[in-house]
């Protein structure tokens, strides 16, 4: 691995993380308005997850058409989309499994990710309290 690749991932990840933070701050301010105050759905997370899924699909599918270098692709996908949300990578990998006719593996991956992730958070919080 080249050291420069790490810098591209670092910069992209920082940008994606800052954008996710700004979305949360925007929602915090917006949720003080009566119309939005009663919603329980964590809209910022949903929005950045969907945006991340769209962007990672665009970046991977258009990388060769746009003539992106491997470093630029790392900045945009692993870095930016990864910093914005790992949900985008999760979905891209699941779709890739399905496109390669590995439906059972995709289903197991989705189920394990959701169930094990949920249980990890639940058990960790219970152990800490």
BELWORA-V288711 format. One record per pair of residues at least 12 apart in sequence whose ideal C-beta (glycine too) atoms are under 10 Angstrom apart, sorted by the first residue. I is the first residue (numbers start at 1). GAP is how many residues later the second one is. D is the distance in Angstrom with one decimal. If there is no record, write none. Layout:
i = [I I]
gap = [GAP GAP]
d = [D D]
This chain:
i = [2 2 4 4 5 5 5 5 5 5 6 6 7 7 7 7 8 8 8 8 8 8 8 8 8 8 8 9 9 9 9 9 9 9 9 9 10 10 10 11 11 11 11 11 12 12 12 12 12 12 12 12 12 12 12 12 12 12 13 13 13 13 13 13 13 13 14 14 14 15 15 15 15 15 15 16 16 16 16 16 16 16 16 16 16 16 16 16 16 17 17 17 17 17 17 18 18 19 19 19 19 19 19 19 20 20 20 20 20 20 20 20 20 20 21 21 21 22 22 23 23 23 23 23 23 23 23 24 24 24 24 24 25 26 26 26 27 27 27 27 27 27 28 30 30 31 31 45 45 46 47 48 48 48 48 48 49 49 49 49 49 49 49 50 50 50 50 51 51 51 51 52 52 52 52 52 52 52 52 52 52 52 52 52 52 53 53 53 53 53 53 53 53 53 53 54 54 55 55 55 55 55 55 55 56 56 56 56 56 56 56 56 56 56 56 56 56 56 56 57 57 57 57 57 57 58 58 58 59 59 59 59 59 59 59 59 59 59 60 60 60 60 60 60 61 62 63 63 77 77 86 87 90 90 90 90 90 91 93 93 93 93 94 94 94 94 94 97 97]
gap = [68 69 67 70 65 66 69 70 73 74 68 73 64 67 68 72 61 62 63 64 65 66 67 68 70 71 72 62 65 66 68 69 70 71 73 74 65 69 73 63 64 68 69 72 59 60 61 62 63 64 65 66 67 68 69 70 71 72 62 65 66 67 68 69 70 71 65 66 69 60 61 64 65 68 69 32 36 39 59 60 62 63 64 65 66 67 68 69 72 62 63 65 66 67 68 65 66 29 32 33 61 64 65 66 24 25 27 28 29 31 32 63 64 65 23 27 62 22 26 20 21 22 23 24 25 28 61 18 19 20 21 24 19 17 18 21 12 15 16 17 18 20 16 13 14 12 13 40 42 41 38 33 36 37 39 40 35 36 37 38 39 41 42 35 37 38 41 30 33 34 37 25 28 29 30 31 32 33 34 35 36 37 38 39 40 28 31 32 34 35 36 37 38 39 42 27 34 21 22 25 26 29 30 33 20 21 22 24 25 26 28 29 31 32 33 34 35 36 37 20 24 31 34 35 38 18 19 23 13 14 16 17 18 19 21 22 29 33 13 16 17 21 32 36 31 14 13 14 12 15 27 26 19 20 23 24 27 19 13 16 17 20 12 13 15 16 19 12 13]
d = [9.3 8.3 6.3 9.5 7.6 6.1 5.6 9.2 9.0 9.7 9.0 9.8 8.6 9.6 8.9 9.5 9.2 9.0 4.7 7.3 8.8 4.8 4.2 9.0 8.4 6.0 9.7 9.1 5.4 6.9 9.2 5.2 4.3 9.2 7.5 8.8 9.1 7.0 9.3 9.8 6.2 6.4 8.6 9.4 9.9 9.2 9.9 7.1 3.9 6.2 8.0 7.1 2.0 3.9 7.9 7.5 6.4 9.2 8.9 7.7 4.6 7.1 9.2 5.8 3.6 8.8 8.0 9.0 6.4 8.5 9.7 7.4 5.5 6.5 8.3 8.5 7.8 9.2 9.9 9.4 9.9 6.7 4.3 6.4 6.5 2.7 3.5 7.6 9.4 9.8 9.3 9.1 4.1 7.3 9.7 7.9 9.3 7.2 8.7 9.6 8.2 7.8 5.8 9.8 7.5 8.2 9.6 5.1 9.6 9.7 8.9 7.1 5.4 6.8 9.3 9.9 10.0 9.1 9.7 8.6 4.2 8.3 10.0 6.2 5.4 8.8 8.9 8.9 9.7 4.7 8.0 8.7 8.7 9.6 7.1 9.6 9.7 8.1 5.7 4.3 9.1 8.4 8.5 8.5 9.3 8.5 9.6 7.8 8.5 9.6 9.9 9.9 5.4 5.3 8.2 8.9 8.4 5.0 9.3 4.2 7.0 9.3 8.4 9.1 8.7 8.9 9.6 9.0 7.0 8.2 8.3 10.0 8.6 5.0 8.5 9.3 4.6 4.1 8.4 6.0 3.3 8.3 9.7 8.4 9.4 8.5 10.0 8.2 6.9 4.8 9.3 8.9 5.0 7.3 9.2 9.6 8.2 7.5 8.5 7.4 5.6 7.6 9.7 6.8 8.2 5.6 9.4 8.9 4.3 8.7 9.0 9.2 9.5 4.1 6.6 9.9 7.8 5.1 9.9 10.0 9.5 8.2 8.5 6.6 8.1 8.9 9.9 9.8 9.0 6.7 9.4 4.4 5.1 10.0 8.2 7.0 9.5 9.6 7.7 9.0 6.3 9.4 6.7 9.1 10.0 9.9 8.2 8.3 7.8 8.4 9.9 9.7 8.2 8.3 6.2 9.6 9.6 9.2 8.6 7.3 10.0 9.6 5.1 9.0 6.0 5.9 8.5 6.6 9.3]
